[in-house]
Amino acid sequence: MPIETFLWPGANSVANQGMVEFVGAESGEHPALQAWRRLGAERFEPERISVLSKRFKSTVYLLENAGSGGSSVVAKYCRRAMAAHERVIYDQILREVPVSYPRYYGFLEGESEYDWLFLEYAEGEQYSRSREDHSILAARWLGLLHTSAALLPAAARLPDCGPAYHLMLLRGARDKLWRNMAQLNLPATELAVIEAVTHQCDFLESRWEQVHGWCERMPLTLVHGDFKPKNAVIRSGAAGPVFLPFDWEASGWGVPAQDLAYVSADGYHATVQHRWPDMSLQDVQKMKIVGRIFRGLAEFSWESEKLEPNWPVSTLNLQIYRARMTDAIAMANWEE
C-alpha cells in the first residue's frame, strides 16, 4: 500500500495530504512527474503519485493512471548501477524470451548517481507458494525463461550467482553474525538463534564440495535471484492467468536452483524437457533442494547486514530462516 502521497492542483482528489518532500523539485511538481514527462513515451498525466517503498538505495513511486489504457506506472529512482543492471534485463533479455512481464516504458538518467526506470504497475493476485495452481504457473514461467535465456549472450554477461557466489554469502553472513555476537549484549534466546545459524553455515561449508558437484550437473542461465511472493502477481487474462514477476535487482547468471526452491518440480520438468532432454525429474528435485540452501544463505546474508541495530526483528527473521534451512539440510543426500 502507498505510504505517502503527492498531489498537485488539478489532480482528482478532495484533499492535499501526506506530501512527499524531494530536494530539487521545481514549481511544486514531483520529480517523478518531471522525469515521466521528459521520458517522451506514450504517457498521460498521473492523477496521484504515491510512495510504494523507500530504502537507502532506491525509492519506488506509483504514478496512478499514467500509462497506456489508464494503467498505473512504477517510477523507480535507484542507484545508477542498479538501474543499469535492470535495464539490461528489460532492454536485452526479457523482450527476447517468450515470457510475460510488466511493460517497460524506459530509462532516464537522473542526478547524483541515481537514475529512473519506468515500468507498468503489475496488478493482480499476489503469488502464493502454498497454492498448487500458482506453483505450477510459476514453474512453467521459469521453465520458459531459463531454457530461452540460456542462449542469450546478454544473460551470460550478468554477475555470477552460482555456488561460488553463495559460498561468499555464507562466509560473509557468518563473519558478520560472529562480530555481532561479540559486540552486542544479546539475550540468551536471541544469542542461541544466531549461534544455531552460524553452526548451519559451518556445516554447509564443510559439505560445499558436494553442493558444488550437484551444481556442475545443472545448466547455466538467467536467474531471477529473489523469486518470492512479494515480487510477483498473477493477472487474469483472456487466455488464462498471466504470471508477472518483477524486481530483478538480485538477478544474475548461474544454475537455476534458487528460482526453483518453492515451485512445482513436475511443472518445471514438463516445460524444460524439450530443450533440456537430459534433465530428469530427479535432477529438478535436487535443484529445488540446492535452491532452498541458496535461498537460505541469501536470507542469512540480508539479516546479518541489518542485525545492528535492529537485532530484535532480525533475530525473529533468522529464527524463521534457520527452520527453513534445517528442512533444506535434512532433504539433501549428504555423503559422509
C-alpha positions as CSV (number, residue, x, y, z in Angstrom):
1,M,0.0,0.0,0.0
2,P,1.2,3.5,-0.7
3,I,2.6,5.2,2.4
4,E,2.8,8.8,1.2
5,T,1.0,10.8,-1.5
6,F,1.9,13.8,-3.6
7,L,-1.0,15.8,-5.2
8,W,-1.0,19.0,-7.2
9,P,-3.6,21.5,-8.3
10,G,-6.0,19.8,-10.8
11,A,-5.5,16.3,-9.6
12,N,-8.6,14.2,-8.9
13,S,-8.6,14.4,-5.1
14,V,-10.6,16.2,-2.4
15,A,-7.5,16.7,-0.2
16,N,-3.9,17.6,-0.4
17,Q,-2.3,15.5,2.2
18,G,0.9,13.5,3.1
19,M,3.1,15.4,0.6
20,V,6.4,13.8,-0.3
21,E,9.4,16.1,0.0
22,F,12.1,15.8,-2.6
23,V,15.1,18.1,-2.9
24,G,15.3,19.8,-6.3
25,A,11.6,19.7,-7.1
26,E,10.6,22.8,-9.1
27,S,7.4,24.7,-9.3
28,G,5.8,22.4,-6.8
29,E,5.9,19.4,-9.1
30,H,7.1,16.0,-8.1
31,P,10.4,14.9,-9.6
32,A,8.8,11.6,-10.8
33,L,6.3,13.6,-12.7
34,Q,9.1,15.7,-14.2
35,A,11.0,12.6,-15.2
36,W,7.9,11.0,-16.7
37,R,7.3,14.0,-18.8
38,R,10.9,14.1,-20.0
39,L,10.8,10.4,-21.0
40,G,8.7,11.3,-24.0
41,A,7.0,7.9,-24.2
42,E,3.3,7.3,-24.7
43,R,2.0,8.7,-21.5
44,F,-0.7,10.6,-19.6
45,E,-0.6,12.9,-16.6
46,P,-0.9,10.8,-13.4
47,E,-3.8,11.6,-11.1
48,R,-1.7,10.9,-8.0
49,I,1.8,10.0,-7.0
50,S,2.4,7.6,-4.1
51,V,5.5,6.1,-2.5
52,L,5.4,2.3,-2.7
53,S,8.7,1.8,-1.0
54,K,11.6,3.8,0.3
55,R,15.0,2.4,1.0
56,F,18.6,3.7,1.2
57,K,19.4,2.5,-2.4
58,S,16.0,3.3,-4.1
59,T,12.6,4.9,-3.9
60,V,9.7,3.5,-5.8
61,Y,6.8,5.7,-6.8
62,L,3.4,4.8,-8.2
63,L,2.0,7.1,-10.9
64,E,-1.7,6.4,-10.9
65,N,-3.4,6.1,-14.3
66,A,-0.3,7.5,-16.2
67,G,0.2,4.5,-18.5
68,S,-1.4,3.2,-21.6
69,G,-5.1,2.3,-21.3
70,G,-5.3,4.0,-17.9
71,S,-2.9,1.6,-16.3
72,S,-0.6,2.9,-13.5
73,V,3.2,3.2,-13.8
74,V,6.0,2.4,-11.4
75,A,8.8,5.0,-11.3
76,K,11.9,3.6,-9.7
77,Y,14.6,6.0,-8.7
78,C,17.6,4.0,-7.8
79,R,21.4,3.8,-7.8
80,R,22.9,4.0,-11.2
81,A,24.5,0.5,-11.1
82,M,21.1,-1.0,-10.1
83,A,19.3,0.9,-12.8
84,A,21.8,-0.2,-15.4
85,H,21.5,-3.8,-14.3
86,E,17.7,-3.9,-14.5
87,R,17.8,-2.0,-17.8
88,V,19.8,-4.9,-19.3
89,I,17.1,-7.3,-18.1
90,Y,14.3,-5.4,-19.8
91,D,16.1,-4.0,-22.8
92,Q,18.2,-7.0,-23.9
93,I,16.7,-10.2,-22.3
94,L,13.0,-10.2,-21.5
95,R,12.0,-8.9,-24.9
96,E,13.9,-11.8,-26.4
97,V,12.3,-14.6,-24.5
98,P,8.6,-16.0,-24.6
99,V,7.6,-15.0,-21.1
100,S,5.1,-12.4,-19.7
101,Y,6.4,-9.4,-17.8
102,P,5.3,-5.9,-16.9
103,R,5.6,-3.4,-19.7
104,Y,8.9,-1.5,-19.7
105,Y,8.4,2.2,-20.6
106,G,12.1,3.2,-20.5
107,F,15.0,4.7,-18.7
108,L,16.0,8.2,-17.8
109,E,19.3,9.5,-16.4
110,G,18.9,11.2,-13.1
111,E,21.2,13.1,-10.8
112,S,23.8,12.3,-8.1
113,E,24.4,8.7,-9.2
114,Y,20.7,7.9,-9.3
115,D,18.6,7.1,-12.4
116,W,14.9,6.4,-13.3
117,L,13.3,3.2,-14.5
118,F,9.6,3.3,-15.6
119,L,7.5,0.1,-15.6
120,E,3.9,-0.9,-15.8
121,Y,2.5,-1.3,-12.3
122,A,1.8,-5.1,-12.1
123,E,-1.7,-5.5,-10.6
124,G,-3.3,-8.8,-9.8
125,E,-3.5,-11.6,-7.2
126,Q,-0.3,-12.0,-5.2
127,Y,1.6,-15.1,-6.0
128,S,1.4,-17.7,-3.2
129,R,3.8,-20.6,-2.7
130,S,1.1,-22.6,-0.9
131,R,-1.3,-22.8,-3.8
132,E,-0.6,-25.6,-6.2
133,D,-2.0,-23.7,-9.2
134,H,0.3,-20.8,-8.5
135,S,3.2,-23.1,-8.0
136,I,2.6,-24.8,-11.4
137,L,2.1,-21.5,-13.2
138,A,5.4,-20.1,-11.7
139,A,7.3,-23.3,-12.6
140,R,6.1,-23.1,-16.2
141,W,7.1,-19.4,-16.4
142,L,10.5,-20.2,-15.0
143,G,11.0,-23.1,-17.4
144,L,10.4,-20.9,-20.4
145,L,12.6,-18.2,-19.0
146,H,15.5,-20.5,-18.1
147,T,15.6,-22.5,-21.3
148,S,15.3,-19.4,-23.6
149,A,17.6,-17.1,-21.7
150,A,20.4,-19.7,-21.6
151,L,21.0,-19.0,-25.2
152,L,21.4,-15.2,-24.9
153,P,24.8,-13.6,-24.7
154,A,23.5,-10.6,-22.7
155,A,22.3,-13.0,-19.9
156,A,25.7,-14.7,-19.8
157,R,27.4,-11.3,-19.1
158,L,25.3,-10.8,-15.9
159,P,27.0,-11.1,-12.5
160,D,27.7,-14.7,-11.3
161,C,25.2,-16.1,-8.9
162,G,26.4,-19.7,-8.8
163,P,27.9,-21.8,-6.0
164,A,31.0,-19.6,-5.6
165,Y,28.8,-16.5,-5.0
166,H,26.6,-18.3,-2.5
167,L,29.7,-19.6,-0.6
168,M,30.8,-16.0,-0.4
169,L,27.4,-15.1,1.1
170,L,27.8,-17.9,3.6
171,R,31.1,-16.7,4.8
172,G,30.2,-13.1,4.8
173,A,27.0,-13.7,6.8
174,R,28.7,-15.9,9.3
175,D,31.5,-13.4,9.9
176,K,29.0,-10.5,10.5
177,L,27.0,-12.7,12.8
178,W,30.1,-13.7,14.8
179,R,31.1,-10.0,15.1
180,N,27.6,-9.1,16.3
181,M,27.6,-11.8,18.9
182,A,30.8,-10.4,20.3
183,Q,29.8,-6.8,20.2
184,L,26.1,-6.9,21.1
185,N,24.8,-7.8,24.6
186,L,22.1,-10.1,23.3
187,P,19.6,-12.0,25.5
188,A,20.3,-15.7,25.7
189,T,17.3,-16.7,23.4
190,E,18.5,-14.4,20.6
191,L,22.1,-15.5,21.0
192,A,21.1,-19.1,20.7
193,V,19.3,-18.4,17.4
194,I,22.4,-16.7,15.9
195,E,24.7,-19.5,17.2
196,A,22.4,-22.0,15.5
197,V,22.6,-20.1,12.2
198,T,26.4,-20.0,12.3
199,H,26.6,-23.7,13.0
200,Q,24.4,-24.3,9.9
201,C,26.9,-22.2,7.9
202,D,29.8,-24.3,9.3
203,F,28.1,-27.5,8.3
204,L,27.3,-26.3,4.8
205,E,30.8,-25.0,4.3
206,S,32.2,-28.4,5.3
207,R,29.9,-30.0,2.6
208,W,30.4,-27.4,0.0
209,E,32.3,-29.6,-2.4
210,Q,29.1,-31.8,-2.6
211,V,27.0,-28.7,-3.2
212,H,29.4,-27.6,-6.0
213,G,29.3,-31.1,-7.5
214,W,25.5,-31.0,-7.7
215,C,25.6,-27.6,-9.4
216,E,28.1,-28.9,-12.0
217,R,25.3,-31.1,-13.4
218,M,22.9,-28.1,-13.8
219,P,22.6,-25.8,-16.8
220,L,23.6,-22.2,-16.6
221,T,21.1,-19.5,-17.4
222,L,19.5,-16.2,-16.2
223,V,18.4,-16.5,-12.6
224,H,15.9,-14.0,-11.1
225,G,17.5,-14.5,-7.7
226,D,14.7,-13.2,-5.5
227,F,11.7,-15.2,-6.7
228,K,9.3,-14.8,-3.8
229,P,5.6,-13.9,-3.3
230,K,6.1,-10.2,-2.9
231,N,7.9,-10.0,-6.2
232,A,5.2,-11.5,-8.5
233,V,1.4,-11.2,-9.2
234,I,-1.0,-13.3,-11.3
235,R,-3.3,-11.4,-13.6
236,S,-6.4,-12.8,-15.2
237,G,-6.2,-12.7,-19.0
238,A,-8.4,-13.7,-21.9
239,A,-6.3,-16.9,-22.5
240,G,-6.0,-17.7,-18.8
241,P,-3.9,-16.5,-15.8
242,V,-0.7,-14.5,-16.6
243,F,2.3,-14.6,-14.3
244,L,4.1,-11.3,-13.8
245,P,7.3,-11.3,-11.8
246,F,9.3,-8.1,-11.2
247,D,12.2,-6.7,-9.2
248,W,15.3,-8.0,-10.9
249,E,17.9,-6.4,-8.6
250,A,19.3,-9.8,-7.5
251,S,19.3,-11.4,-10.9
252,G,22.4,-12.9,-12.5
253,W,24.0,-15.8,-14.4
254,G,24.2,-19.2,-12.7
255,V,22.4,-22.5,-12.1
256,P,18.6,-22.0,-11.8
257,A,18.4,-23.7,-8.4
258,Q,17.4,-20.7,-6.3
259,D,14.4,-19.8,-8.5
260,L,13.1,-23.4,-8.2
261,A,13.2,-23.6,-4.4
262,Y,9.4,-23.4,-3.9
263,V,7.8,-24.2,-7.3
264,S,6.4,-27.3,-8.8
265,A,9.1,-29.8,-9.9
266,D,6.6,-31.6,-12.2
267,G,5.5,-28.3,-13.8
268,Y,9.1,-27.2,-14.4
269,H,10.3,-30.6,-15.8
270,A,7.3,-30.8,-18.2
271,T,8.3,-27.3,-19.5
272,V,12.0,-27.8,-19.9
273,Q,12.3,-31.4,-21.1
274,H,12.0,-30.5,-24.8
275,R,15.0,-28.1,-24.5
276,W,16.9,-30.0,-21.8
277,P,16.1,-33.6,-22.5
278,D,18.9,-34.9,-20.3
279,M,17.4,-33.3,-17.2
280,S,15.3,-35.8,-15.2
281,L,12.6,-35.1,-12.7
282,Q,15.1,-36.2,-10.0
283,D,17.5,-33.6,-11.2
284,V,14.9,-30.9,-10.8
285,Q,14.1,-32.1,-7.3
286,K,17.8,-31.9,-6.5
287,M,17.9,-28.4,-7.8
288,K,15.0,-27.5,-5.5
289,I,17.0,-28.6,-2.5
290,V,20.1,-26.7,-3.6
291,G,17.8,-23.8,-4.3
292,R,16.5,-23.8,-0.7
293,I,20.0,-23.9,0.6
294,F,21.0,-20.9,-1.7
295,R,17.8,-19.1,-0.7
296,G,18.5,-19.6,2.9
297,L,22.1,-18.3,2.6
298,A,20.8,-15.2,0.9
299,E,18.3,-14.7,3.8
300,F,21.1,-15.1,6.3
301,S,23.2,-12.5,4.4
302,W,20.3,-10.0,4.3
303,E,19.7,-10.3,8.1
304,S,23.3,-10.2,9.0
305,E,23.5,-6.7,7.3
306,K,20.5,-5.5,9.4
307,L,21.3,-7.1,12.7
308,E,22.7,-3.9,14.2
309,P,20.8,-2.0,15.5
310,N,17.6,-4.0,14.5
311,W,18.5,-7.2,16.3
312,P,15.0,-7.8,17.8
313,V,13.4,-8.0,14.4
314,S,16.4,-9.7,12.7
315,T,16.7,-12.5,15.2
316,L,13.0,-13.2,14.7
317,N,13.6,-13.4,11.0
318,L,16.7,-15.5,11.5
319,Q,14.7,-18.0,13.6
320,I,12.3,-18.5,10.6
321,Y,15.2,-18.8,8.1
322,R,17.0,-21.2,10.4
323,A,14.0,-23.5,10.5
324,R,13.8,-23.4,6.7
325,M,17.5,-24.2,6.4
326,T,17.1,-27.1,8.8
327,D,14.5,-28.6,6.5
328,A,16.7,-28.0,3.4
329,I,19.7,-29.6,5.0
330,A,17.6,-32.6,6.0
331,M,16.3,-33.1,2.5
332,A,19.8,-33.4,1.0
333,N,21.5,-36.7,0.5
334,W,24.8,-35.9,2.1
335,E,27.9,-38.1,1.7
336,E,30.0,-38.8,4.7
